[in-house]
Amino acid sequence: MSITLKPEHEERIQAQIQSGRFANSEEALEAALHLLDNWNDGYNSWVQETRQKIEVAIAQIDRGEVLDGETVIAQLQVKLKKARQEKECHNS
């Protein structure tokens, strides 16, 4: 396989080699591919977890276990007010 890199990418690889981090471009590319694999694994896990959360949410909606937006905002405001009051008590 032959790969043509953009000049800025070649410069970045050469800078890594010159810094001593990698002995050659193959090592730098191997590290980049390893990071890409890790990123893909993390992304795939996130997608799977998100799908599971959506399934749970749909089941809750089907059972009527939902709150309207106004109720949620009101509850958050109460929690925020309480947290501010606690912070003020600790700072006094």
C-alpha positions, 0 to 999 in steps of 0.5 A: 500500500502506498500512502500520500500524506499532506505536507502538514501531516508529514511535518507533524510526523517528522516533528515526533521523530525528531523529538525522539518520541518515535524512531520512524514514521511507521512507529508514529503511524502505528501509535496513531492507528492504536489511538484510532482503535481506542477511539472507535472502541469508546465510540461504539461503547457510547453508542451501545450505552445510548441505545440501551438508555433509549430503550429504557426511556421508551419503556418508561414512557410506555408505562407513563413514568414521565414528567413534563418539562415544566415539572423537571425545570421546577425540580431543578430550580429547587435543587439549585436553590438548596445547593446555593443555600448550603454553599452560603451556609458553609461559606459563612 
